[in-house]
Structure formats: structure tokens, C-alpha cells
Amino acid sequence: MTEEIFSVVNGEVFGVWFLIGAALVFWMQAGFAMVETGFTRAKNAGNILMKNLMDFCIGTVVFILIGFGLLFGEDLVGLIGKPGFDIFTDYANFDWSNFVFNLVFCATTATIVSGAMAERTKFLSYCVYSAVISAFIYPVEAHWIWGGGWLSQIGFHDFAGSCAIHMVGGISALIGAWLLGPRIGKFVKDAKGRITKVNAFPGHNLPIGCLGVFILWLGWYGFNGAACTSVEQLGSVFVTTTVAPAIATVVCMIFTWIKYGKPDVSMCLNASLAGLVAITAPCDVTDVTGAIIIGAVAGLLVVFGVWFLDNKLRVDDPVGAVAVHCLNGIWGTIAVGLFATTSAPGNDSIVGLFYGGGFKQLGLQLAGFASVAAWTTVMITITFLVIKATVGLRVSEEEEIVGLDSCEHGLPSAYAGFSIMDISNTMTMDVNENTDLGVSDYDSASSFQKKAAVNVVKAPEMPATGIYKVVIIAKLSRYDHLKKAMNDLGVTGMTVTQVMGCGVQKGAGEMYRGVEVDATLLPKVKVEVVVSKIPVDSVIAAAKKALYTGHIGDGKIFVYNVDKVVKVRTGEEDFEALQDVE
């Protein structure tokens, strides 16, 4: 009788813990949002937050309609679950806990992809492929592993998702980032198109990124531990889930300290996540020794992965999602076949190569990795190519340079009240707007077209011999052209300021919470030069030609006649100052 009571109590307790674990996994969405936001630029913060929100919300819709049935429906020849609508037709007997638990896991798979494709993906396109992953790609392969499919039948083991979730999300992220192309300015090319330099795009808010890592680490205790069925097994899983990421982070810190001369903060944050990803599959079947080795390899693998993507594959991954989730998802899957031991509570059958089990389990793990990777590669590639051919994957260059917050969501800034504008490595963009004047060549344009594109205010009526101050307001995309034109002319003294502004084409008013807000200001540069020996009309002509692209609003030039030099005395020294005269 006593044993029966304890059995009932134990079942109820772990049933509640199962749902608490699901809530912890849901909370990981906040962690992903913070990591991705912190590791990217401020002008896209709102867009990334919106994507992480919609991951779960869109995922819920499609998981209700089709995903859950494909995952846990009646097994059809080991490949797929039979779709069903028991959640609508037989709610009283529906498996509510299992639905919620697998829903939050499903959302995690989709959100991994957003980090690698951040800062240049259309929001509509993101919603589409996120829905496809949650509705079809993830549920089918997860059925193979957890829903009674063929991989579970042959003995493949992935306790919490190194393969089913992280590797799948990482492979999707890699293919998506490759098809999408790098962010503007990420790679510097020579005249022959060969990449000569990789530019860094520092995250705008590492404190937020660090907070996200700690949120994810907390959520991972539910991610790995929610399916445990005994206190002993849960305790062991908590230990391995703590040790592996800690070791990974320490190893990464030491390695980057030696290699780069300083311990790399953002890389160590990635290493913590890499260790968590790697231990996810074997967390229930390995001991602390195995967890230490798994974590150590993960700490090195994430550094190699980031370097390999940048310098060999030339794939731009803003947050390191591929290195963290793809490479370490694969490593964690294989690690089961190497480090599984029966000394782990609850494991009495799975033994890895290094613990005397031979190559059997390792072979099963490799087979599972290969099959899931092949399924994901084929299906996500088809998905991306269809999206690219229909609605398009990537935003325009103008939208990318201005920022997705403004262009995709009508959000002037995710940091209202702060002046934040990051234009690092982005001044080489080609402009493409709906303001075409019909002629893109400056020499072929009429005087009217030239004036409409680059307006000159207070231009002298004849060549002047005095001192002039020329102020040029230009788009970021034309700055390099303007700088070269001024240098070729002999004007080397320039003051360049980052400014915000808009011209006659302000666009429609945007709405925020139902209230109209002012038209968005666009990032521009203000170039100031003072000339005397060089004719001012030559400066104006060179600037107009450099800024001209055949569009209204290419730039504006202000000319001030400085007709006198005044002496200004301040204490012990004199200096000359130029006084502008209207």
C-alpha cells in the first residue's frame, strides 16, 4: 500500500515538474531574444524582438493544426505521424501536457534560424519559413526520434534535442544565411571580387546578450530535465547540464586569451550555449567525466566554427548560431555513442565506445545524424528557394542600411529617448529607390535632373576668389564616392558628422499603438570643407557628380561665403576663427 501511495505521489510530482519544465523552455524564448538583440545592431533590435515573439505565436497556430499530429499521431511505417484533430474533437481525453511540452520545443527550433539570418531578412519571409519549420520540418524528424518513428525503433538516442532541435535549427540557419548572403560591408573584396578582409560587426548591447545567456542556461534545466522520471535521474541531468557549459566557457576563455591576447567576452557567451547544446542529447546517459570532455570540445568547437564560417565558407552569421547549434548539435549527437554509461541513473542499456560498448551505439548515432541532416537540408533548401523566388528573402539595400526597425515595422527606434545610430562598415551600399529621374549618368542628365537630384543652396553666381565653407548633406551610400572626388580635387581637409534627416520624401506617417508618429529620419552624413585656393564651383561640380545617381534627394549642398577673418582673444592665446556671413 505504501509503495502504491509513493508511486502515485511520485507520478503526480513529476507530472507537475513536466509542465514546469515546459514553462522554463518557453522562458528560453526571452533568452534567445536577448542574445540575438544584444549581438546585433541597435537599428534592428525591434525586428529581432518581433521575430522571437512570432516564433512562438506562429508556431502555436501551425502546431495545433498539423505539427502535433505529424509528431505524435499514429505511426505510419515509421516515417510520420497520422494527422489528427483530437484537440478539437476529443479535448477531454487530449494529451494536454505533452502538447504544451513539445510546442515549446518546436518554437526553439525555429528561433535558432533567426539569429543567423538577422539584420537583412524580410519579416514576411521569416514568418513563412518559421511556419514551415514548425508545421512540417521539425515534427517529421522529431517523430522519427521521439514519436515512435524508425530512429527510436532502432535505438537512436537524443534525450532532449541536440539532434532533433539544435542541429536541425543550425543546419537551417547555415543554409538560410548562405542563400541570403552577407550583410553589407561584412566582407571587403578586391577588384577581382576576391574577399580580402572580414569586418567585425560588434553587438550593440553585450549586457543584454549576457542576460540572454543566463536566461537560456536557467531554461536549459527544464529543457534537459523536464522528461526525467526520478529524483536521481533529475539530479544527474542537472549536474551534467551545469558542468558541460561551465567547462566549455573556461576552455574558450583560455583559448581566446592565448590566441587573441585577451579573453573574448562574446565568444565565451557563445561557448556557454555551445556546452549546453552539446550536452543536451547525452545529458541523461553520461557521467561528470563525459560531461567535462563534451564541454571542453564544445568550447573549442564554437571558436573554430565562428572562424570557419567567416574565413572559409564566407557565411555571415551575426550571432554565431551555426557554430553554437549546428556544430555542437552534431557533436552532442555523436557524443552519446562515445560517453554513454550505465552508471548514469536510469540508463541500463546504452553504452558508449569509451565505456566498453563498442561501435554499435556510435553507428546508430551517426545514422541518426546523417538521416536528420539530409531531411533538414533538402526540405529547408526547398523552402528558402520557393520563398526567394516568390516574395523574396532579403530586404533592399536601402532598407538594410536604414534598419529593419524603421522599414519593416515603422519603429523609429527600439530605444526611444536615446540617440543611437550604427553605420559601421555600411557606407558602400548602392541606392535603389522609387525616385528615378530616368537618367543615371551624370554627364547625360539635364540641368533640371541634376538640380532635382542634388540641390545647391547659395551657390555663387561666378567663380569666387574668397574663402568658402561648403556643407554637403549626402546619403551614406555615396560617402565613399564623395570622399574620393574631394581627394582627387585636392580637398583633403574635411569634417564628417553622422546626422539624421529627411528631405521632401518623408513618406507616410507611421502608427505606434494606434497613434501617428513623425516620419522616420534617415541616417546621413554631413561633410564640411573650407576652400580658398580651389575654386568653389569646382568643389560644387565634383560633389554633385559624386552624389548623383539619378534619384530625387541624392543630396544637398550649402555654400557659405566667409568674407572676413576675425581675431578672437581668450586669455593668453589668440586664434583665427572663420565667421559665416549670410
N, C-alpha and C positions, 0 to 999 in steps of 0.2 A: 504493500500500500504506500509506504514511504517513497519507494523508488518511483511509483507511478505519479505521486504528487510532484516530486522533484522533476520528473520528465515533463509534466505539464507546465510547471513554472519555468523550467529552462526553455521550453518551446515558446512560451509567451514572451519571455525576456528577449530572446534572440529575434523574435518577430518584430518587437518594438525597435531593437537595435538595427534591424534590417532597414526600417523606414528612416531612422535617424541617420544611418549611413547614406541613404538616398538624398536626404536633405544636405548633408555635408558635400556630396558630389554636386548637387545643384549650386551650392555656395562657391564651388570652384569656377563657375561662370564669372563671378566677380573677380576672382584671381586672374583668369585669362584676360578679362577686360583691362585690369590694371597693368598687367605685364605688357600687353600689346600697346596700350596707350603710352605708357612710360618709355617704351623702347622706340617709339616713332616720334614724328614731329608734331608740334602743337596744332598746326593748321588742319590736321586730320583726326584730332582727338575725339571730336563728337561723332565722326563717321565710324570710328572703331567701336565706340561705346554702343552705337546703334546696331552695328553688326552683331556684337555679342549678345545684345538683348534679343535680336531677331533669331539668332541661332536656336535659342530655346523655344521661342514662341512659334516660329515656323515649324521647327522640329516636332513640337507637340501636335500641331494640326495634322501633319502627314503621318506621324507615328500612330495617331488614333485611326486614321483612315486606312493605312496599308502597312506601315512599318512593323507594328507589333504582331500582326498576323503572319507576315513573312518570317519573323524571328521565332515566334513561339507557337505558331499554328501547327496543325497535324503534319508530321514529317512526310514529305513526298520524295521518295527514293534518295533520301539523304542530302538533297540539294537545296530544298526550300520548304518553308512552312506554308501550309494552306491558308490563304487569306480568309479572314472571318470578321464578323461584326458583333461578337458577343458583348462587347462593351455597350452596344445599343440594344441588342435583342435579349440578353440574359445577364443584365447588370448585377442581379442579386447573387449570382454564382461566379461573377467575374474575378479574375486573379488581380485584384487592385494593387497589392504591394509589388508584385512582380512587374506590373505595367509601369508604375512610377519609377522603380529602380532602374529598369532598362531604358526608360525615356531619358533620364538624366545622363546616362552613359552615352546614349545616342547623340545628345546635344554636344557632348565633349568632343566627339569625333569631328563634327562639322566645324567647331570653333578653332581647331588646330589650323585649319586651312587659311583662315582669315589673316593670321599673323604673317605668313609668308607672302601673301598677296596684298598686303596692306599698302595704302597710300597711292594706289593707281588703278584700283578695280572699280568698275561701275557697281553701284549699290544694287540695281535691279539684277545684274548678272550674279552678284553674290547671293541674293535671295533665291535665285533659281537653282544654283548648284548646291547651296546648303540644303534646299528641299530635296534634291535628288539623292544626296548622301544620306539624309535621314530617312527617306522613304524607301530606298531600294538598295544602294550600295552597301551600307552598314548592316541592315537587317539580314541580307542574304548570307554574307560571310560570317556574321555573328551566329546565325542558325547552324552553320557548319560546326562551330566551336561550342556553343552553349545551348542550342535549341534542339539537340538530338540529331544533328546532321552527321555527315560522313567523317569529319575530323574527330568529333567526340567519340564516334564508334570505334575508331582505330586506336585511340588512346592519346591523341594530341592534348597537351595541357597548356592552358593560358588562364590562370586563376582570375585575374582582374583586368586584362586587356592590353598588355604590351603589344600583342599582335592585332587583336580584333579592333582596338581603338586607336592606339598611338601610331602603330606602323601604318595603318590604313589612312589616318589623318595626315601623317608625314609624307607618304607617297603622293597623296592628293595635293598636298602643299607644294611638293617638289615639281610635279608636272604643271600645276597651275602657275607657279612663279616662272617656270621656264617658258611656257606658252605666252605668258603676259609680257615678259621682257623686263629689264631692269628699270628702276626709277631714273628719271632724267638726271644726268650728272654722276651716276654711280660709277661708271667706267669711262676712263679717258682713252680715246682712240687716236692713233696717228693718221697720216694722210692716206695710208693703205687700208685703214679700217681695223688695224690690229690694236688690241687693248694694251695700253702701256702702264696704266695705273688704276688702282681701285681706291675710290674715295670713301671715307667714313661718313656716315650719317648718324651722329650721336643722338641717342634718345633724349627727348626734351625734359624728361622728369624721372630720373632714376629712383627717387624716393617712392613714387607711385609704383614703379616696376618692382622694387624690393617688397613693398607691401603686398603686391600681387603674388610674389613667390611664396611669402609666408602664408597667405590665404590658401594657395594651392597645396602647400605642404600640409596644412591642417585638414583640408578637404580630402587629401590622399589617405588619411587614416580611415575615412569612410569608403573611399574608392577601393582600397585593398582589403579592408577589414569587414565590410558590411555582410559579406557572404559567409563569414566564419560561423561555425555551429557549436563551438565550445570555448570556454574561457581560456584554456591552454592554447588553442589554435589562434585565438584573437590576440593573446599576449605575444606569441611568437611572430605573428604578422606585424604587430606594432613595432617590435624590435627590428625586424629586417627593413621595414618601411622607414625607420629612423636612421639606421646605420648606413645603408647604401647611399642616400643623398648626402649625408654628412661627410662620408669618405670621399665621394665624388667631388664635393666642394673643396675639401682640403687638398686633394690631389691637383685639382685645377688651379687653385691658388698658388701652390708651389711651382707648378709647371709654367704658368704665365709669368710668375715672378722671375724665374730663371730665364725664360725665353725673351721676355719683353723688358725686363729690368724693373718692373713694378707689378704687383698683383692686380689683375684686371677685374674690376667690380662687376661689370655687366656679364662677363664671361663666367664668373663664379656664380652669379644668379642663374644663368643658364645651366651650369653644372649641377646645381641643386635639383633642378627639374629633370635633368638627364638621369641622375641617380634614381629619382622616383619612377621615371618611365621604365628604366631597366629592371627594377626590382618588382614591377607590377605583375608580370607573369609568374615568376618563381617565388613570390613572397611567402607562400604557404608551404613550399616544399624544400626550402633551403634553410641552412643554419646561419649563424652570425659570420662564420668564416667565409661561406659562399657570398653572403651579402657584402662583406668587405671587398672581396675580389671583384664582384659585379659592379660595385660603386666605383672602385678605382679605375676600372676600364672605362666606365661611363664618363668619368671626369676628364680623361684624355680624349675619348672619342668625340666629345662635344667640341673641343678645341680644334681637333682635326677636321671635323665636319664643317665648321664655320669657314676655316681656311680653304678647304677643298671646294666649297661652293663658290667662294669669291674668286679664287685664283686659278682654278682648273675648269670647273663647269660654267663659270661666269653666270651664275644664277643669283639674283638679288633676293635675299631673304631678310627682311628688316629686323625680325625678332629672333632668328635662329631656330625657327620651328622645325626645319628639316633635320638639323643636327641633333636637336633635342628629341624629337618624336620619331622620326623615321629611322635614323641610325641606331638609336638606343632602344627603339621598339623592336628592331630586328635582333639586337644584342640580347635583350631581355628574353625574347622568344627562344633563342638558341641556348641561353644560359640554363634553362630548365633541364635540357639534355646533358648539361655538364655538371651542375651543382645540386641536383635534387638528392635528398637524403631522407631515409625513413626515420631519422632522429627528429625530424620536424613533426610536431603534434598533428595528428590527423592524416599523415601520409604513410601508408603502409604498402604502397605498390610501385611508386615512381622513384627510380634510382638513376642518377646521372652517371656519366662516364667517369668522372673523377672520384666517385664514391663506390665504384665497383659494379656499376650497372651495365657496362659495355656500351655499344653504339646504338642499341635499339631505340631508346628514348630520343637520343640525339637525331637519329634518322627521321623519327616521327615529327620532331620539331622543325627540322629542315623542310620536310614535305609540307607541313602546315604553312610555314613561312612562304615557300615558293608559290603554293596554290592561292593563298590570300593575296599575295603581292601581284600575281598575274591577273586575278579577278579585278582588283582595285585599279591597276594600271590601265586595263582595257576599258573599263566602264567610265572611269573619271576622264580619260582622254576623249572618249566619245562625247561625254557631257560637255567638256570645255570647248571642243571643236564645234559642236552644234550651237552653243551659246555665242561663240566667236563669229560664226557665220550668220547669225540672226540678229540678236540685239547688241552684239559686241561685248568683249571682255573689259577693255581698257578705256578709261576716260580720255578726253582730248588733252593735248599738251598744255593748253591754257588752263584747263580745269585742274590738272595736276600741279601746276606751278602756283596757282592761287590757293589751292587746298580743297579737299573734298567736303569739309565742313560747310564752306560757303556755297560751293557749286552743286553739291548733291542734296544738301539739307537746308539751305538758306540760313545757316547759322554763322553769323559774323565771327564768332569765336567761342570755343568751349570754355574760355576763361574770361568771362565778362568782367570788365573793370581792370583788366591787365592789358598792357600793350605788348603783344607777342607776335613776332613775325620772323620766321626762319626761312631764309632763302639760300642757305649754304649749298654750293655745288649745283645750282639750278638756273644759272644765267645763260645757258646755251639752248634754251627752248626755241623752237620755231613756232611763230604765231599763226594761228588759224582761226579767224573769227568771221562772223557773218556781217562784215563791214566792208566787203570787197568793193574797191573803186574801179575794177576792170583791168587795171594795168599794174603789174607787179614790178616792172623795170623802171627805175627812176628816170633814166635818160629818155625813155619813151613816153613818160607821163606828161600830161598837160600841166600848165601852171596852176589851173584850178585843182587838179588832182593832187599836186604837190602841196598846195596850201591846205587842202582838206585833211591830208594825212599828217603833216607837221606844220602847225601854225606858228608864225613868228610874231611876237608882240614887241613893239617899239624897235623894229629894225631900222637902222639908219638909211636915209634916202640915198646916200652916196658913201663911197669908201671913206672911213674916218681915220684920222691920224692920232686921235687921243687914246685914252685908256678906257677900255670897255669891260664890263663884267657880263658874262653870258651864262645864263642859268638854263639848263636843259632838263626837262622832265621826260623820262623815257620809260618804256616797258622793260622789264627785267630781261626779256628775250633779246633785246637789241643792245644791251650794255657792252658786250664784247666788241660788237661792230663799231659802236661809238668810240670806245676807248682806242681801238686801232686807228680809226680815222683821225682822232685828235693827235695821236702819237705820230702818224705819218705826216701830219701838217706841221708838227714841231711844237704842239701844245703838250707839255709834259706835266705841268702843274695843275692838277685837278683835285677838287674836293668832292667826294662821293658820299651821299647820305641815303639811307633807306627811308622811304616815305610811303605813306598810304594815300590814295586819292582815286578819283574817278572823273571822267570828262562828261561830254554830252550824253553818252550812252550809259546812263546809270542803271538801266534795267528796271523791271517791275519791283515794287515794294514787296519785301518778304514778310511772312507771318510767323510769329512765335507765340504759341499758346493762344492763338486767335487774335493777337494784336499785331498790327503792322509795325515793322521796324524800318529804320532808314536803309537806303540802298547800301549794299556792301561796298566798302572801299577796297581797292585792289592794290597789291604791293607794287611799288615803282621805285626807280632810283632818280635822285636829283644830282646832277653833275654841274658843278660851278667852276668856271675858269675865268681868269682875268688876263686879257691880252692887250698888248700895246704895239709891239713891233709887227706882229702878224695882223693883217687886215681883218677886221671883224666880219666883213662879208664873206671872207674865205672860211672862217670858222662856222658861220651860219650855213653856208652851202655844203660843207663837209658833213655837218651834223644832220642836215635834212636828208642828205643822200644815205647816210648810215642808218637813220631811223626808218626810212621809207620801206614799207612792204606792200603798199597799195591798199591800205585799210584806213578808214576814218579813225582818228585818235592814235596814230602811231607815236605821237609825241608833241611836245610844245616847247618853244624856245622864247625866253625872255632876255631882252638886251637892255642893260643899264649903262648910261653914259656917265662915266666918272670924270667930271670936268675939273676937279680940284683935289689937291692933296693938303690935308690939314695936319698941323702939329698937335699932338696931344701930350700933355705933361702929366706924369703920375709919379710923384715922389722924386726918386733920384734918377730916373731914366726917361729918355724921350723915345718915341717910336712914331712911325708914319702910319696913318690909317687912311683907307680909301672911304670916301663918303659918297654914297649913291645919291644922285640928284634926279628927281622925277622929271 
